[in-house]
């Protein structure tokens, strides 16, 4: 019976993408600015977690995103709901776009159960609805035939949380009640080792970014795709590098003019700013980057790309080399070993200034002046 259910699920998945999408190579995932529309969402009359009726007409006038789920789900539903709360809802802040989660197990997921589930994610009912039907048959028919998201119940499966298998893509519906695309969330190639999980997370963040961009576009709002603005930390890091370079240059001028106290204050300030940069850099690369679409790639070719890679390589290598040199120079100054301090500082300061300046240049090349992809 399990194999039969799997075959049925695969068949439904194959049939769920309309021929118009396949014929145009869109695979049901048009880009944000596309005018492509697919099937009309059929009329329905369900109820939300507060027992209020929810119909197709109630959702007209603004885009909404449909989510298949059920409370007892032991598959992707919990992680998808968490991602909606942490990624999707915040990204849609200030827009009329709503998220509607449809229970695939409505005979168990009562209105009270849905409300309890919604409370787990602190869902605002004005922006994120949880709805159910009177019967499982009605909801499954709506998902399979109306939203074209495949759903199958395996009667032989003993575990309630595994008995319902469903697609993991989100239909985006426009304000006229027409499906504007189906956006798959799960990456079938994701593995279990660290690099594969990071790549899977990068892909997932990218998929949510596409959903947000599509919803904003059909709502008539501005959008950016890809979404380079997911984090301001690259700009913060570049700014800190720029401030550090300015302080270092001022410190060099101060010592050359014999103003030792000013030199000391400027160099200490540069050290504090560089330490702040290092903290932000590490946080961005290890905490933010894996969940925000991965590193930004330089799109230039030929000699321009060679020059960029050479600058990036020297920046990274000299940054690693320079750190112990900076710490040593400060230690010698603390011990008032001025002879060795001066000898080492003659090498340390130019390298430090180069690293700080190229940190700014790398940001400018990757963001404001990065050519569009070919």
Secondary structure, DSSP 8 states (H G I E B T S, - for coil): -HHHHHHHHHHHHHHSS-HHHHHTT-TT---TT------B----EEEETTS-EEEHHHHTTS-EEEEEE-TT--SSHHHHHHHIIIIIHHHTTTSS-EEEEEES-TTTS-HHHHHHHHHHTT--TTTEEEEE-S-HHHHHHIIIIIS---EEE-TT---GGGSEEE--EEEEE-TTSBEEEEEE---TT--SSHHHHHHHHHHHHHHHHHHHHHHHHHTT----SS-GGG-SHHHHHHHHHHHHHHHHHHHHHHHHTT-HHHHHHHHHHHHHHHHHHHHHHHHIIIIIGGGTTS-------THHHHHHHHHHHHHHHHHHHHHHHHHHHHHHHHTT-HHHHHHHHHHHHHHHHHHHHHHHHHHHHHTTT-----
